[in-house]
């Protein structure tokens, strides 16, 4: 093997390693991001659980979740807000914010889980 052939082989190997590292980091990023955001599948629906989130964080996460799921062409998703039982005075905080956000996007929804979640129809 000549020096030039060795250098060419080295570049090919480095390229393959970089591609493998990219996919490895991409996989772990998606896995750990989903776990941190409490995204999972429940009753056949992609679901995000917003329990314990602050209003601004919950609004942002729900918006990003809906945007991403719309791009995936899913027919419906579930957003868990909780019923507000642990909110001050037992008045829900996240629930009306998320409901208004869903309405503002022009999406249909049903309250499920005894009022602690929304099934949102994405129109596909």
Phi, psi and omega in degrees: 000132179278168179300317181296320178294321177297317179295320178296316178297321179298317179295321178296315180295315179298319178298317179295320178296318179296320177297315179298317178297320178302310182293325177297311179295321179299315180298311182293324177299312179297317182296309184286329176295316179297319179293317181295325182271001181057051176257129182203176177256131179220130181053035179077009181241139170295134190226141171238136180253117183260008179309135174079001180273151173286159185303312182297319179293317180297318179298313180298311182296318179295319179297313179296319179299311180297317180300313181296317182290327175297321179292335178277357180060040176278146181287327183202157176222172179235135176239118180266122178249339190085165182268355180088016182295333181258007177281159177304132180062013179069015181266123181300140178253310183287323187305308180292328179295313180293318178301314180296322179296318178297315179298317180299330178279354179074027182262149174275152181206161172232143171279133179227179178056048180055037176087006182263004181205164176238136167262118186252126180267121185270355172089017179253000000 
